[in-house]
Amino acid sequence: MKYGELAERVGVSAQAMGQFISGQKDPSLYRLHTIADALGVRVRELFEE
């Protein structure tokens, strides 16, 4: 899934999603849950290597 598509599903701009992914900006807890739901994973899986 591309940043733009994920951003659209989550309800943020592609720029904001890029900042979340690069670590330049931290998403809120609500946004973390929204991202996890969009990806079909649990929040903790977003942090696994």
N, C-alpha and C positions, 0 to 999 in steps of 0.2 A: 504494500500500500504506500502511495506517495504522500509526502508531507501535506500537500494541498488537500488531498482526499480525506486524510485523517483529521486535519484541521476543520474541514467542513463538517464532518461527523461530530466533532467535539464542540463546535461552535466558537472557534477562535480563528484568528487570521493565520495564514501560512507562515508569516514572519514570527508570530508568537509561538507556533508549534516548533519552528526551527530553534527558537531560543530555549524552549523547554528541553528539546533533544540535545542541544549542545551544552546545556548546563549554564547558560547565561542568565536564565530566569527560572525561578521555581514556581511550578503550578500550585494552585490551592489544592487542598485535600479533595474538595468537590471535583475539581478538574482532573485530578489523578484518577478518581473513580470513573469519570466520564471517558478518559483515555483508555483505561483498562477495559471498560465495557465495549468501546468501539473496536478494540483489538481482540475481544473475546478471551481475556485473561484476567487473573486476579491482580490486584494492586501490587502485591509483593513480587509477582513475577516480572514487573517492570524494572525491578532493582537487581534481579539475578543476572549473573554473568554467564 
